[in-house]
Amino acid sequence: MIRKMLVLASVMAAFATGAAEARDQIRIVGSSTVFPFSTTVAERFGKSTRFKTPVVEATGSGGGLKLFCAGVGVGHPDIANSSRRIKASEVEMCAGNGVTEIIEVKFGYDGIVIANSKKAGEFELTLRDLFLALAKDVPDGNGTLIPNPNKTWKDVNPMLPDTKIEVLGPPPTSGTRDAFVELGLEGGCKTFDFIEAMKATNGKMYKSVCHTIREDGAYVEAGENDNLIVQKLEANPDALGVFGFSFLDQNSDKVQGSKINGVTPDFDEIADGNYPVSRPLYFYAKKAHVGVIPGMVEFLAEFTSDKAWGEDGYLADKGLIPMPDEEREEWRQKARSLAPLAM
């Protein structure tokens, strides 16, 4: 009870301190994958309502949630975009800084693509290929692990090109990186029976093996700007890049997505759940800022409207994979009732 009173007092103090410099514009930070969707909604919102267009910054999911969780008041962001669900540790960090009522909104799905320049041939990869190409340690064929010796794609799989492994991807602060590791690398890692068995006996070791990307130059951290990765792929046809489906969709004249486990990364395959490297997208809003920062409720309503996130909505035109009707309605109700997050 005492802690709750102290938190409430700190929230009130934060807004009182910032009263002289009150903000009349929503501030949004976070995922580079969610950035184009959030920016589109912000622009529509600014044009169709009496409120100013929200400011949207691409800081990466982890970086955005760190800023979001730093506190309440006009000096802190109102909304954080994320291409993964918020972690329990981040919720705790938020709570420790007085951010106690977080509104969680899942707004659609996205595929993570492994793409290359259209100047080169299309890749057909398996999840096992991805693991053997990019993991720090890999099986030696005798049931033990060794530092990854694979230099070319042909070393990984004789059916693949004899070109150097060079994959441009996001840094550890990125939700795309988190999801790629969990769905892509771990998906290939557990195809090895002795590693899969490790999950039950030594979960920490299993996670280390399946989630650790090599650091010898085969994987190149290319920052949070996915458009920059697209540009680099154009300049280097031998390289591959990791980013969200929406960027592939918007640059289909320049780059092509690799088939993964025989499935092409396109809208229908991701929507049907056939593409193996896909994930949900989220944003998080501070309930404490509702009624203080103008337009918060109205922005949530715009983002969760069928004209935005529906099957024929303007976000689908940007590459968003809409949720099924029932799921969409469930999340719309959560957003509009300002229901706080329950982990």
C-alpha positions as a Markdown table, in Angstrom:
| # | Residue | x | y | z |
|---|---|---|---|---|
| 1 | Met | 0.0 | 0.0 | 0.0 |
| 2 | Ile | 2.8 | 2.4 | 1.0 |
| 3 | Arg | 4.7 | 1.6 | -2.2 |
| 4 | Lys | 1.6 | 2.3 | -4.3 |
| 5 | Met | 1.1 | 5.6 | -2.6 |
| 6 | Leu | 4.8 | 6.5 | -3.2 |
| 7 | Val | 4.5 | 5.5 | -6.9 |
| 8 | Leu | 1.3 | 7.6 | -7.3 |
| 9 | Ala | 3.0 | 10.6 | -5.6 |
| 10 | Ser | 5.9 | 10.3 | -8.0 |
| 11 | Val | 3.6 | 10.2 | -11.0 |
| 12 | Met | 1.8 | 13.3 | -9.9 |
| 13 | Ala | 5.1 | 15.0 | -9.2 |
| 14 | Ala | 6.4 | 14.1 | -12.6 |
| 15 | Phe | 3.5 | 15.8 | -14.3 |
| 16 | Ala | 3.5 | 18.7 | -11.9 |
| 17 | Thr | 7.2 | 19.3 | -12.7 |
| 18 | Gly | 6.5 | 19.2 | -16.4 |
| 19 | Ala | 3.4 | 21.4 | -16.3 |
| 20 | Ala | 5.3 | 24.5 | -17.4 |
| 21 | Glu | 6.6 | 22.6 | -20.5 |
| 22 | Ala | 3.4 | 20.6 | -21.1 |
| 23 | Arg | 3.5 | 18.6 | -24.3 |
| 24 | Asp | 0.6 | 18.7 | -26.8 |
| 25 | Gln | 2.0 | 16.0 | -29.1 |
| 26 | Ile | 2.2 | 12.3 | -28.6 |
| 27 | Arg | 5.8 | 10.9 | -28.6 |
| 28 | Ile | 6.4 | 7.3 | -29.8 |
| 29 | Val | 9.7 | 5.4 | -29.8 |
| 30 | Gly | 10.7 | 1.8 | -30.5 |
| 31 | Ser | 10.9 | -0.9 | -33.2 |
| 32 | Ser | 12.2 | -0.1 | -36.6 |
| 33 | Thr | 9.9 | -2.8 | -38.0 |
| 34 | Val | 6.8 | -1.2 | -36.4 |
| 35 | Phe | 8.1 | 2.3 | -37.4 |
| 36 | Pro | 6.5 | 2.4 | -40.9 |
| 37 | Phe | 3.1 | 1.2 | -39.6 |
| 38 | Ser | 3.1 | 3.6 | -36.6 |
| 39 | Thr | 4.2 | 6.5 | -38.8 |
| 40 | Thr | 1.4 | 5.8 | -41.3 |
| 41 | Val | -1.2 | 5.8 | -38.5 |
| 42 | Ala | 0.4 | 9.0 | -37.0 |
| 43 | Glu | 0.2 | 10.8 | -40.3 |
| 44 | Arg | -3.4 | 9.8 | -40.9 |
| 45 | Phe | -4.2 | 10.8 | -37.3 |
| 46 | Gly | -2.7 | 14.2 | -37.7 |
| 47 | Lys | -4.6 | 14.9 | -41.0 |
| 48 | Ser | -8.0 | 13.6 | -39.8 |
| 49 | Thr | -8.2 | 14.9 | -36.3 |
| 50 | Arg | -7.7 | 18.1 | -34.4 |
| 51 | Phe | -4.5 | 16.7 | -32.8 |
| 52 | Lys | -1.0 | 17.2 | -33.9 |
| 53 | Thr | 0.8 | 14.4 | -35.8 |
| 54 | Pro | 2.6 | 12.2 | -33.2 |
| 55 | Val | 6.4 | 12.2 | -33.4 |
| 56 | Val | 7.7 | 8.6 | -34.1 |
| 57 | Glu | 11.3 | 7.6 | -33.6 |
| 58 | Ala | 12.9 | 4.2 | -34.6 |
| 59 | Thr | 15.2 | 3.3 | -31.6 |
| 60 | Gly | 14.8 | -0.5 | -31.7 |
| 61 | Ser | 12.4 | -2.5 | -29.5 |
| 62 | Gly | 14.7 | -2.9 | -26.6 |
| 63 | Gly | 15.9 | 0.7 | -26.8 |
| 64 | Gly | 12.4 | 2.0 | -27.1 |
| 65 | Leu | 11.1 | 0.0 | -24.1 |
| 66 | Lys | 14.1 | 1.3 | -22.0 |
| 67 | Leu | 13.1 | 4.9 | -22.8 |
| 68 | Phe | 9.4 | 4.1 | -22.2 |
| 69 | Cys | 10.1 | 2.5 | -18.8 |
| 70 | Ala | 12.3 | 5.3 | -17.6 |
| 71 | Gly | 9.4 | 7.2 | -16.0 |
| 72 | Val | 6.2 | 9.1 | -16.4 |
| 73 | Gly | 5.7 | 12.7 | -17.3 |
| 74 | Val | 6.2 | 14.9 | -20.3 |
| 75 | Gly | 9.9 | 14.1 | -20.4 |
| 76 | His | 9.2 | 10.5 | -21.3 |
| 77 | Pro | 7.7 | 8.8 | -24.3 |
| 78 | Asp | 4.0 | 8.0 | -24.3 |
| 79 | Ile | 4.1 | 4.9 | -26.5 |
| 80 | Ala | 6.7 | 2.2 | -27.3 |
| 81 | Asn | 6.5 | 0.1 | -30.5 |
| 82 | Ser | 7.9 | -3.4 | -30.3 |
| 83 | Ser | 8.4 | -6.3 | -32.7 |
| 84 | Arg | 8.3 | -8.7 | -29.7 |
| 85 | Arg | 6.3 | -8.9 | -26.5 |
| 86 | Ile | 7.5 | -6.9 | -23.6 |
| 87 | Lys | 9.7 | -9.0 | -21.2 |
| 88 | Ala | 8.9 | -9.5 | -17.5 |
| 89 | Ser | 12.2 | -7.8 | -16.7 |
| 90 | Glu | 11.1 | -4.7 | -18.6 |
| 91 | Val | 7.7 | -4.7 | -16.8 |
| 92 | Glu | 9.7 | -4.8 | -13.6 |
| 93 | Met | 11.9 | -1.9 | -14.8 |
| 94 | Cys | 8.8 | 0.1 | -15.7 |
| 95 | Ala | 7.3 | -0.5 | -12.3 |
| 96 | Gly | 10.4 | 0.5 | -10.5 |
| 97 | Asn | 10.3 | 3.9 | -12.3 |
| 98 | Gly | 6.6 | 4.5 | -11.6 |
| 99 | Val | 5.2 | 3.1 | -14.9 |
| 100 | Thr | 2.7 | 0.8 | -13.4 |
| 101 | Glu | -0.3 | 0.7 | -15.7 |
| 102 | Ile | 0.8 | -0.4 | -19.2 |
| 103 | Ile | -1.7 | -0.8 | -22.0 |
| 104 | Glu | -0.6 | -3.6 | -24.3 |
| 105 | Val | -1.9 | -3.8 | -27.9 |
| 106 | Lys | -1.1 | -6.5 | -30.4 |
| 107 | Phe | -2.0 | -5.2 | -33.8 |
| 108 | Gly | -0.9 | -7.7 | -36.4 |
| 109 | Tyr | 1.7 | -10.1 | -37.6 |
| 110 | Asp | 4.9 | -9.8 | -39.6 |
| 111 | Gly | 7.4 | -12.3 | -41.2 |
| 112 | Ile | 11.1 | -12.1 | -40.8 |
| 113 | Val | 12.7 | -12.5 | -44.2 |
| 114 | Ile | 16.2 | -13.5 | -45.2 |
| 115 | Ala | 16.6 | -11.6 | -48.4 |
| 116 | Asn | 19.2 | -10.8 | -51.1 |
| 117 | Ser | 19.6 | -8.6 | -54.2 |
| 118 | Lys | 17.6 | -9.5 | -57.3 |
| 119 | Lys | 20.9 | -9.3 | -59.1 |
| 120 | Ala | 21.7 | -12.7 | -57.6 |
| 121 | Gly | 19.9 | -16.1 | -57.5 |
| 122 | Glu | 17.1 | -16.8 | -55.0 |
| 123 | Phe | 18.1 | -18.7 | -51.9 |
| 124 | Glu | 16.2 | -21.8 | -50.7 |
| 125 | Leu | 17.2 | -22.3 | -47.0 |
| 126 | Thr | 16.1 | -24.5 | -44.2 |
| 127 | Leu | 16.0 | -23.5 | -40.5 |
| 128 | Arg | 18.9 | -26.0 | -40.0 |
| 129 | Asp | 20.9 | -24.1 | -42.8 |
| 130 | Leu | 20.4 | -20.8 | -40.9 |
| 131 | Phe | 21.6 | -22.3 | -37.6 |
| 132 | Leu | 24.7 | -23.9 | -39.2 |
| 133 | Ala | 25.5 | -20.7 | -41.0 |
| 134 | Leu | 25.1 | -18.3 | -38.1 |
| 135 | Ala | 25.4 | -20.0 | -34.8 |
| 136 | Lys | 28.6 | -19.5 | -32.7 |
| 137 | Asp | 28.9 | -23.3 | -32.0 |
| 138 | Val | 27.6 | -26.1 | -34.2 |
| 139 | Pro | 27.6 | -29.9 | -34.1 |
| 140 | Asp | 30.7 | -31.7 | -35.5 |
| 141 | Gly | 28.8 | -34.8 | -36.6 |
| 142 | Asn | 29.9 | -36.8 | -33.6 |
| 143 | Gly | 27.5 | -35.4 | -31.0 |
| 144 | Thr | 29.7 | -32.6 | -29.7 |
| 145 | Leu | 29.8 | -28.9 | -30.4 |
| 146 | Ile | 32.7 | -27.0 | -32.0 |
| 147 | Pro | 33.3 | -23.3 | -33.0 |
| 148 | Asn | 31.5 | -22.7 | -36.3 |
| 149 | Pro | 33.9 | -23.6 | -39.1 |
| 150 | Asn | 31.5 | -22.9 | -42.0 |
| 151 | Lys | 32.9 | -20.1 | -44.3 |
| 152 | Thr | 30.6 | -20.5 | -47.3 |
| 153 | Trp | 27.0 | -21.5 | -47.9 |
| 154 | Lys | 28.2 | -24.6 | -49.7 |
| 155 | Asp | 30.0 | -25.6 | -46.4 |
| 156 | Val | 26.6 | -25.5 | -44.7 |
| 157 | Asn | 24.7 | -27.4 | -47.4 |
| 158 | Pro | 26.2 | -28.8 | -50.7 |
| 159 | Met | 23.1 | -27.6 | -52.5 |
| 160 | Leu | 23.8 | -24.0 | -51.7 |
| 161 | Pro | 26.1 | -21.5 | -53.6 |
| 162 | Asp | 29.8 | -21.5 | -53.0 |
| 163 | Thr | 29.8 | -17.9 | -51.7 |
| 164 | Lys | 31.0 | -16.4 | -48.5 |
| 165 | Ile | 28.5 | -16.4 | -45.6 |
| 166 | Glu | 27.7 | -12.7 | -45.0 |
| 167 | Val | 24.4 | -11.8 | -43.4 |
| 168 | Leu | 23.5 | -8.2 | -42.5 |
| 169 | Gly | 21.1 | -8.0 | -39.6 |
| 170 | Pro | 19.9 | -6.0 | -36.6 |
| 171 | Pro | 21.7 | -5.5 | -33.3 |
| 172 | Pro | 20.8 | -7.1 | -29.9 |
| 173 | Thr | 18.5 | -4.2 | -29.1 |
| 174 | Ser | 16.2 | -5.1 | -31.9 |
| 175 | Gly | 13.0 | -7.1 | -31.5 |
| 176 | Thr | 13.6 | -8.5 | -35.0 |
| 177 | Arg | 17.0 | -9.9 | -33.8 |
| 178 | Asp | 15.3 | -11.5 | -30.8 |
| 179 | Ala | 12.6 | -13.1 | -32.9 |
| 180 | Phe | 15.0 | -14.2 | -35.6 |
| 181 | Val | 17.2 | -15.9 | -33.0 |
| 182 | Glu | 14.2 | -17.6 | -31.3 |
| 183 | Leu | 12.3 | -18.6 | -34.5 |
| 184 | Gly | 15.1 | -19.0 | -37.0 |
| 185 | Leu | 18.3 | -20.1 | -35.2 |
| 186 | Glu | 16.6 | -22.1 | -32.4 |
| 187 | Gly | 14.2 | -23.6 | -35.0 |
| 188 | Gly | 17.2 | -25.1 | -36.8 |
| 189 | Cys | 19.1 | -25.8 | -33.6 |
| 190 | Lys | 16.5 | -28.2 | -32.2 |
| 191 | Thr | 16.5 | -30.3 | -35.4 |
| 192 | Phe | 19.6 | -31.9 | -33.8 |
| 193 | Asp | 18.3 | -34.5 | -31.4 |
| 194 | Phe | 21.2 | -34.3 | -28.9 |
| 195 | Ile | 20.7 | -30.5 | -28.6 |
| 196 | Glu | 16.9 | -30.8 | -28.4 |
| 197 | Ala | 17.4 | -33.3 | -25.5 |
| 198 | Met | 19.6 | -30.7 | -23.8 |
| 199 | Lys | 16.6 | -28.5 | -23.3 |
| 200 | Ala | 15.2 | -30.8 | -20.6 |
| 201 | Thr | 18.5 | -31.5 | -18.8 |
| 202 | Asn | 20.3 | -28.1 | -19.1 |
| 203 | Gly | 18.0 | -25.3 | -20.3 |
| 204 | Lys | 20.7 | -22.7 | -19.8 |
| 205 | Met | 23.2 | -24.5 | -22.0 |
| 206 | Tyr | 20.4 | -25.2 | -24.6 |
| 207 | Lys | 19.6 | -21.5 | -24.8 |
| 208 | Ser | 23.2 | -20.5 | -25.1 |
| 209 | Val | 23.8 | -22.9 | -28.0 |
| 210 | Cys | 20.6 | -22.1 | -29.9 |
| 211 | His | 20.6 | -18.3 | -29.3 |
| 212 | Thr | 24.2 | -17.3 | -29.7 |
| 213 | Ile | 25.2 | -15.7 | -33.0 |
| 214 | Arg | 28.8 | -16.1 | -34.2 |
| 215 | Glu | 31.0 | -13.0 | -34.0 |
| 216 | Asp | 33.6 | -13.7 | -36.6 |
| 217 | Gly | 32.2 | -11.5 | -39.3 |
| 218 | Ala | 29.7 | -13.9 | -40.9 |
| 219 | Tyr | 26.9 | -11.9 | -39.2 |
| 220 | Val | 27.2 | -8.2 | -39.6 |
| 221 | Glu | 25.3 | -5.9 | -37.2 |
| 222 | Ala | 23.9 | -3.3 | -39.6 |
| 223 | Gly | 22.0 | -1.1 | -37.2 |
| 224 | Glu | 18.3 | -0.5 | -36.7 |
| 225 | Asn | 17.7 | 1.1 | -40.1 |
| 226 | Asp | 16.2 | -1.7 | -42.3 |
| 227 | Asn | 16.2 | 0.6 | -45.4 |
| 228 | Leu | 20.0 | 0.8 | -45.0 |
| 229 | Ile | 20.2 | -3.0 | -45.1 |
| 230 | Val | 18.2 | -3.0 | -48.3 |
| 231 | Gln | 20.7 | -0.5 | -49.8 |
| 232 | Lys | 23.7 | -2.6 | -48.8 |
| 233 | Leu | 22.2 | -5.7 | -50.4 |
| 234 | Glu | 21.8 | -3.8 | -53.6 |
| 235 | Ala | 25.5 | -2.9 | -53.4 |
| 236 | Asn | 26.6 | -6.4 | -52.5 |
| 237 | Pro | 24.7 | -9.2 | -54.4 |
| 238 | Asp | 26.6 | -11.9 | -52.4 |
| 239 | Ala | 25.2 | -10.7 | -49.0 |
| 240 | Leu | 21.9 | -11.6 | -47.4 |
| 241 | Gly | 19.9 | -9.4 | -45.0 |
| 242 | Val | 17.5 | -10.0 | -42.2 |
| 243 | Phe | 14.5 | -7.6 | -41.8 |
| 244 | Gly | 10.7 | -7.5 | -41.6 |
| 245 | Phe | 8.4 | -8.6 | -44.4 |
| 246 | Ser | 7.0 | -5.0 | -44.9 |
| 247 | Phe | 10.5 | -3.9 | -46.0 |
| 248 | Leu | 10.6 | -6.7 | -48.5 |
| 249 | Asp | 7.1 | -5.8 | -49.7 |
| 250 | Gln | 8.1 | -2.2 | -50.2 |
| 251 | Asn | 11.4 | -3.0 | -52.0 |
| 252 | Ser | 10.3 | -5.9 | -54.1 |
| 253 | Asp | 11.9 | -4.3 | -57.2 |
| 254 | Lys | 15.3 | -4.5 | -55.5 |
| 255 | Val | 15.4 | -7.5 | -53.2 |
| 256 | Gln | 13.9 | -11.0 | -53.0 |
| 257 | Gly | 13.0 | -13.2 | -50.0 |
| 258 | Ser | 14.6 | -16.6 | -49.5 |
| 259 | Lys | 12.3 | -19.6 | -49.2 |
| 260 | Ile | 12.5 | -21.1 | -45.7 |
| 261 | Asn | 11.7 | -24.8 | -45.4 |
| 262 | Gly | 10.2 | -24.5 | -48.8 |
| 263 | Val | 7.9 | -21.7 | -48.1 |
| 264 | Thr | 8.1 | -18.3 | -49.8 |
| 265 | Pro | 7.8 | -15.2 | -47.5 |
| 266 | Asp | 4.6 | -13.6 | -49.0 |
| 267 | Phe | 1.5 | -12.1 | -47.5 |
| 268 | Asp | -0.7 | -15.2 | -47.8 |
| 269 | Glu | 1.8 | -17.7 | -46.5 |
| 270 | Ile | 2.5 | -15.6 | -43.4 |
| 271 | Ala | -1.2 | -14.9 | -42.8 |
| 272 | Asp | -2.0 | -18.7 | -43.1 |
| 273 | Gly | 0.8 | -19.5 | -40.6 |
| 274 | Asn | 2.8 | -21.5 | -43.1 |
| 275 | Tyr | 5.9 | -19.4 | -43.1 |
| 276 | Pro | 8.1 | -20.5 | -40.2 |
| 277 | Val | 9.7 | -17.2 | -39.2 |
| 278 | Ser | 6.8 | -15.0 | -38.3 |
| 279 | Arg | 5.9 | -13.1 | -35.2 |
| 280 | Pro | 3.3 | -10.7 | -33.7 |
| 281 | Leu | 3.8 | -7.0 | -33.5 |
| 282 | Tyr | 2.9 | -4.8 | -30.5 |
| 283 | Phe | 2.8 | -1.3 | -29.1 |
| 284 | Tyr | 2.6 | -0.2 | -25.4 |
| 285 | Ala | 1.0 | 2.9 | -24.0 |
| 286 | Lys | 1.1 | 4.6 | -20.6 |
| 287 | Lys | -2.3 | 4.8 | -18.9 |
| 288 | Ala | -0.9 | 7.6 | -16.7 |
| 289 | His | -0.5 | 9.8 | -19.8 |
| 290 | Val | -4.1 | 9.3 | -20.9 |
| 291 | Gly | -6.0 | 12.6 | -20.3 |
| 292 | Val | -2.7 | 14.4 | -19.9 |
| 293 | Ile | -1.1 | 14.2 | -23.3 |
| 294 | Pro | -3.7 | 15.2 | -25.8 |
| 295 | Gly | -5.0 | 12.6 | -28.3 |
| 296 | Met | -3.9 | 9.4 | -26.5 |
| 297 | Val | -7.4 | 7.7 | -26.5 |
| 298 | Glu | -8.1 | 8.9 | -30.0 |
| 299 | Phe | -4.8 | 7.6 | -31.3 |
| 300 | Leu | -5.4 | 4.2 | -29.8 |
| 301 | Ala | -8.9 | 4.3 | -31.5 |
| 302 | Glu | -7.4 | 5.1 | -34.9 |
| 303 | Phe | -4.7 | 2.4 | -34.7 |
| 304 | Thr | -7.3 | -0.2 | -33.7 |
| 305 | Ser | -9.9 | 0.8 | -36.3 |
| 306 | Asp | -10.7 | -1.6 | -39.2 |
| 307 | Lys | -9.7 | 1.2 | -41.7 |
| 308 | Ala | -6.2 | 0.9 | -40.2 |
| 309 | Trp | -5.5 | -2.7 | -39.1 |
| 310 | Gly | -8.4 | -4.5 | -40.9 |
| 311 | Glu | -8.0 | -6.9 | -43.8 |
| 312 | Asp | -8.5 | -4.1 | -46.3 |
| 313 | Gly | -7.0 | -1.4 | -44.1 |
| 314 | Tyr | -4.3 | 1.0 | -45.0 |
| 315 | Leu | -1.7 | -0.9 | -42.9 |
| 316 | Ala | -2.2 | -4.0 | -45.0 |
| 317 | Asp | -1.1 | -1.9 | -48.0 |
| 318 | Lys | 2.1 | -1.3 | -46.0 |
| 319 | Gly | 2.8 | -5.0 | -45.5 |
| 320 | Leu | 1.1 | -5.7 | -42.2 |
| 321 | Ile | -0.5 | -9.1 | -41.9 |
| 322 | Pro | -3.9 | -8.5 | -40.2 |
| 323 | Met | -5.1 | -10.6 | -37.3 |
| 324 | Pro | -8.2 | -12.8 | -37.8 |
| 325 | Asp | -11.5 | -10.9 | -37.0 |
| 326 | Glu | -12.1 | -12.5 | -33.6 |
| 327 | Glu | -8.5 | -11.8 | -32.4 |
| 328 | Arg | -8.7 | -8.2 | -33.8 |
| 329 | Glu | -11.9 | -7.5 | -31.9 |
| 330 | Glu | -10.4 | -8.9 | -28.6 |
| 331 | Trp | -7.4 | -6.6 | -28.8 |
| 332 | Arg | -9.6 | -3.6 | -29.9 |
| 333 | Gln | -11.6 | -4.0 | -26.7 |
| 334 | Lys | -8.5 | -4.2 | -24.6 |
| 335 | Ala | -7.1 | -1.1 | -26.2 |
| 336 | Arg | -10.3 | 1.0 | -26.0 |
| 337 | Ser | -11.0 | 0.0 | -22.4 |
| 338 | Leu | -7.4 | 0.9 | -21.5 |
| 339 | Ala | -7.1 | -2.5 | -19.8 |
| 340 | Pro | -3.7 | -2.7 | -18.1 |
| 341 | Leu | -1.2 | -5.4 | -19.1 |
| 342 | Ala | -1.3 | -8.7 | -17.2 |
| 343 | Met | 1.8 | -10.9 | -17.8 |
